[in-house]
């Protein structure tokens, strides 16, 4: 797993979600197969920027559900 500076180790990152952690785990499995140098892989593990939105939707039965949307 990627190393994180101490001051960020306990900070909650807005894009640190179960989906993100799963993507990083899959990325870590692919790095050796793809032959990506570790210094490049380290940079690719963290998005430079991301947008997270909440989309409220009224379902057919009248229930309101909020879905998250991600753009990285």
DORO-621800 format. One record per residue: x, y, z of N, C-alpha, C in turn; residue number from 1. Coordinates in Angstrom, 1 decimal. Atoms other than C-alpha are relative to their C-alpha. Last residue first. Example, Ala and Ser with C-alpha at 12.3 -4.5 7.8 and 13.67 -1.06 7.14 Angstrom:
% residues 2
+--------+--------+--------+--------+---------+--------+--------+--------+--------+-----+
:  neast : nnorth :    nup : caeast : canorth :   caup :  ceast : cnorth :    cup : num :
+--------+--------+--------+--------+---------+--------+--------+--------+--------+-----+
:   -0.9 :   -1.1 :    0.0 :   13.7 :    -1.1 :    7.1 :   -0.8 :    1.1 :    0.8 :   2 :
:    0.9 :   -1.2 :    0.0 :   12.3 :    -4.5 :    7.8 :    0.9 :    1.2 :    0.0 :   1 :
+--------+--------+--------+--------+---------+--------+--------+--------+--------+-----+
//
This chain:
% residues 72
+--------+--------+--------+--------+---------+--------+--------+--------+--------+-----+
:  neast : nnorth :    nup : caeast : canorth :   caup :  ceast : cnorth :    cup : num :
+--------+--------+--------+--------+---------+--------+--------+--------+--------+-----+
:   -1.5 :   -0.1 :   -0.5 :  -11.8 :    11.6 :  -10.7 :    0.8 :    0.2 :   -1.2 :  72 :
:   -0.7 :   -0.4 :    1.2 :  -15.6 :    12.2 :  -11.2 :    1.5 :    0.2 :    0.5 :  71 :
:   -1.4 :   -0.3 :    0.0 :  -17.8 :    10.5 :   -8.6 :    0.6 :    0.4 :   -1.3 :  70 :
:   -0.6 :    0.1 :    1.3 :  -21.5 :    10.4 :   -8.0 :    1.4 :    0.5 :    0.1 :  69 :
:   -1.2 :   -0.8 :    0.2 :  -23.3 :     9.6 :   -4.7 :    0.5 :   -0.2 :   -1.5 :  68 :
:   -1.1 :    0.8 :    0.6 :  -26.9 :     8.5 :   -4.8 :    1.2 :    0.9 :   -0.1 :  67 :
:   -1.1 :   -0.8 :    0.5 :  -29.6 :    10.1 :   -2.5 :    1.2 :   -1.0 :   -0.4 :  66 :
:   -1.3 :    0.7 :   -0.3 :  -32.9 :     8.2 :   -2.2 :    1.1 :    0.9 :   -0.6 :  65 :
:   -1.1 :   -0.8 :    0.4 :  -36.4 :     9.7 :   -1.9 :    1.3 :   -0.7 :    0.4 :  64 :
:   -1.2 :    0.0 :   -0.9 :  -39.2 :     7.2 :   -1.7 :    1.1 :    0.9 :   -0.6 :  63 :
:    0.0 :   -1.2 :   -0.7 :  -42.3 :     8.0 :   -3.8 :    1.2 :    0.2 :    1.0 :  62 :
:    0.9 :    0.2 :   -1.1 :  -42.8 :     4.5 :   -5.1 :   -0.1 :    1.2 :    1.0 :  61 :
:    1.4 :    0.2 :    0.5 :  -41.4 :     5.4 :   -8.5 :   -1.0 :   -0.2 :    1.2 :  60 :
:    0.3 :    1.3 :    0.6 :  -38.2 :     6.7 :   -6.8 :   -1.5 :   -0.1 :   -0.4 :  59 :
:    1.3 :    0.5 :   -0.5 :  -37.5 :    10.4 :   -6.1 :   -0.3 :   -1.3 :   -0.8 :  58 :
:    0.9 :    0.6 :    1.0 :  -33.8 :    10.9 :   -6.8 :   -1.3 :   -0.4 :    0.7 :  57 :
:    1.2 :    0.4 :   -0.6 :  -31.3 :    13.1 :   -4.8 :   -1.0 :   -0.5 :   -1.1 :  56 :
:    1.1 :   -0.1 :    0.9 :  -27.9 :    13.2 :   -6.5 :   -1.3 :   -0.6 :    0.6 :  55 :
:    1.2 :    0.8 :   -0.5 :  -25.0 :    13.8 :   -4.2 :   -1.2 :    0.3 :   -0.9 :  54 :
:    1.4 :   -0.7 :    0.0 :  -21.8 :    15.0 :   -5.9 :   -1.0 :   -1.0 :    0.7 :  53 :
:    1.0 :    1.0 :   -0.6 :  -18.1 :    14.1 :   -5.5 :   -1.3 :    0.8 :    0.1 :  52 :
:    1.3 :   -0.7 :   -0.3 :  -15.5 :    15.9 :   -7.7 :   -1.0 :   -1.1 :    0.5 :  51 :
:    1.2 :    0.8 :    0.2 :  -11.9 :    14.8 :   -7.8 :   -1.2 :    0.9 :    0.3 :  50 :
:    1.3 :   -0.7 :   -0.4 :   -8.5 :    16.3 :   -8.1 :   -1.1 :   -1.0 :   -0.2 :  49 :
:   -0.4 :   -1.4 :   -0.1 :   -4.9 :    15.0 :   -8.3 :   -1.2 :    0.9 :    0.4 :  48 :
:    0.5 :   -0.9 :    1.0 :   -6.1 :    11.5 :   -7.6 :    0.5 :    1.5 :    0.2 :  47 :
:    0.7 :   -1.1 :   -0.6 :   -3.8 :     9.4 :   -5.4 :   -0.5 :    0.9 :   -1.1 :  46 :
:    0.9 :    0.5 :   -1.0 :   -2.5 :     5.9 :   -6.4 :   -0.9 :    1.1 :    0.6 :  45 :
:    1.3 :    0.4 :    0.6 :   -1.0 :     7.2 :   -9.6 :   -1.0 :   -0.4 :    1.0 :  44 :
:    0.7 :   -1.2 :    0.5 :    1.9 :     9.0 :   -7.9 :   -1.4 :   -0.3 :   -0.5 :  43 :
:    0.3 :   -0.8 :   -1.2 :    2.9 :     5.8 :   -6.0 :   -0.7 :    1.3 :   -0.4 :  42 :
:    1.2 :    0.6 :   -0.6 :    2.6 :     3.8 :   -9.3 :   -0.4 :    0.8 :    1.3 :  41 :
:    1.2 :   -0.4 :    0.9 :    5.1 :     6.1 :  -11.0 :   -1.3 :   -0.5 :    0.6 :  40 :
:    0.1 :   -1.5 :   -0.1 :    7.7 :     5.8 :   -8.2 :   -1.2 :    0.5 :   -0.8 :  39 :
:    0.6 :   -0.3 :   -1.3 :    7.1 :     2.0 :   -8.1 :   -0.2 :    1.5 :    0.2 :  38 :
:   -1.0 :   -0.3 :   -1.1 :    7.9 :     1.6 :  -11.8 :   -0.7 :    0.4 :    1.2 :  37 :
:   -0.1 :   -1.4 :   -0.3 :    5.0 :     0.1 :  -13.8 :    1.0 :    0.2 :    1.1 :  36 :
:   -1.4 :   -0.4 :    0.0 :    5.7 :    -3.4 :  -15.1 :    0.1 :    1.5 :    0.2 :  35 :
:   -0.2 :   -1.1 :    1.0 :    2.1 :    -4.0 :  -16.1 :    1.4 :    0.5 :    0.0 :  34 :
:    0.3 :    0.6 :    1.3 :    1.9 :    -7.3 :  -14.2 :    0.3 :    1.0 :   -1.1 :  33 :
:   -1.1 :    0.9 :    0.4 :    3.7 :    -5.8 :  -11.2 :   -0.3 :   -0.6 :   -1.3 :  32 :
:   -1.2 :   -0.7 :    0.2 :    1.2 :    -2.8 :  -11.1 :    1.2 :   -1.0 :   -0.4 :  31 :
:   -0.3 :   -0.1 :    1.4 :   -2.0 :    -4.8 :  -11.7 :    1.4 :    0.6 :   -0.2 :  30 :
:   -0.2 :    1.3 :    0.6 :   -2.4 :    -6.1 :   -8.1 :    0.5 :    0.1 :   -1.5 :  29 :
:   -1.2 :    0.6 :   -0.6 :   -1.8 :    -2.6 :   -6.6 :    0.3 :   -1.4 :   -0.6 :  28 :
:   -1.1 :   -0.6 :    0.7 :   -4.4 :    -1.2 :   -9.1 :    1.3 :   -0.6 :    0.5 :  27 :
:   -0.2 :    0.6 :    1.4 :   -6.9 :    -3.7 :   -7.9 :    1.2 :    0.6 :   -0.7 :  26 :
:   -0.4 :    1.4 :   -0.1 :   -6.3 :    -2.7 :   -4.3 :    0.2 :   -0.7 :   -1.3 :  25 :
:   -1.4 :    0.0 :   -0.3 :   -6.4 :     1.0 :   -5.3 :    0.5 :   -1.4 :    0.2 :  24 :
:   -0.7 :   -0.4 :    1.2 :   -9.8 :     0.5 :   -6.9 :    1.5 :    0.0 :    0.2 :  23 :
:    0.0 :    1.1 :    0.9 :  -11.1 :    -1.3 :   -3.9 :    0.7 :    0.2 :   -1.2 :  22 :
:   -1.0 :    1.0 :   -0.6 :   -9.9 :     1.5 :   -1.6 :    0.0 :   -1.2 :   -0.8 :  21 :
:   -1.4 :   -0.5 :    0.3 :  -11.6 :     4.1 :   -3.9 :    1.0 :   -1.1 :    0.5 :  20 :
:   -0.2 :    0.1 :    1.4 :  -14.9 :     2.2 :   -3.8 :    1.4 :    0.3 :   -0.4 :  19 :
:   -0.2 :    1.4 :    0.3 :  -14.7 :     1.8 :    0.0 :    0.2 :   -0.2 :   -1.5 :  18 :
:    1.2 :    0.7 :   -0.1 :  -14.3 :     5.6 :    0.2 :    0.3 :   -1.5 :   -0.2 :  17 :
:   -0.4 :    1.2 :   -0.7 :  -11.3 :     7.9 :    0.7 :   -1.3 :   -0.8 :    0.3 :  16 :
:    0.2 :    1.1 :    0.9 :  -12.4 :    10.5 :   -1.8 :    0.5 :   -1.3 :    0.5 :  15 :
:    1.3 :    0.1 :    0.6 :  -13.0 :    13.2 :    0.7 :   -0.3 :   -1.1 :   -0.9 :  14 :
:    0.0 :   -0.5 :    1.3 :   -9.9 :    12.4 :    2.7 :   -1.3 :   -0.2 :   -0.7 :  13 :
:    1.1 :    0.7 :    0.8 :  -10.3 :    11.9 :    6.4 :    0.1 :    0.7 :   -1.4 :  12 :
:    1.0 :   -0.9 :    0.6 :   -7.0 :    13.0 :    8.0 :   -1.0 :   -0.8 :   -0.8 :  11 :
:    1.3 :    0.0 :   -0.7 :   -5.2 :    10.5 :   10.2 :   -1.1 :    0.9 :   -0.5 :  10 :
:    0.3 :    1.4 :   -0.4 :   -2.2 :     9.7 :    8.0 :   -1.4 :   -0.2 :    0.7 :   9 :
:    1.2 :    0.5 :    0.7 :   -2.2 :    13.1 :    6.4 :   -0.5 :   -1.4 :    0.4 :   8 :
:    1.1 :   -0.9 :   -0.3 :    0.1 :    14.7 :    9.0 :   -1.3 :   -0.3 :   -0.8 :   7 :
:    0.6 :    0.2 :   -1.3 :    2.3 :    11.6 :    8.9 :   -1.2 :    0.9 :    0.3 :   6 :
:   -0.6 :   -0.9 :   -1.0 :    2.9 :    11.7 :    5.2 :   -0.7 :   -0.1 :    1.3 :   5 :
:    0.6 :   -1.3 :   -0.1 :    1.3 :     8.7 :    3.4 :    0.7 :    0.8 :    1.0 :   4 :
:   -0.3 :   -0.7 :   -1.2 :    2.9 :     5.5 :    2.1 :   -0.6 :    1.4 :    0.0 :   3 :
:   -0.8 :   -1.3 :    0.2 :    1.1 :     3.6 :   -0.6 :    0.3 :    0.6 :    1.4 :   2 :
:    0.8 :   -1.2 :    0.0 :    0.0 :     0.0 :    0.0 :    0.9 :    1.2 :    0.0 :   1 :
+--------+--------+--------+--------+---------+--------+--------+--------+--------+-----+
//
